Amino acid sequence: MFNVTVPQQCGCFRRSGKDALSTFESKDEALVHATQMARVMNDEFCDKHVFNVVEHQNDFVILMNANR
């Protein structure tokens, strides 16, 4: 099993209704989901943060950084 997690959840994320944890059977499927999710978050959220995908063991973690 491969997970996509969002450990830090800004207000935009909480209001979006997106899941902070998603589980997938394949690594490729999880990576595609994480990449698409980060892209949508970067494009549609308020621009206070930048979101990046990092691989950690069987997880893809979407990290939040300040957009400066």
Steps between C-alpha positions, in 0.01 A plus 500: 500500500612853418372811674463864406498718810467871574640549853470880507156627409448869439155658502466468122567129524248447779232693307572308178357174630804307378609193695820531704565126456443290190613140449584331169594151384782614271784745544437655159136563581594668830765716331259615229237587762750690718642693205158597369381596849804724561453662156134578572587635845772725353269624223175548692589584860570856624875511417613535862666157473681283248436125505761239405492120483772308685537122501554341841504117515155388377354849529483805281480798733370835379696761691395861548750787487446874524475668158749786522 
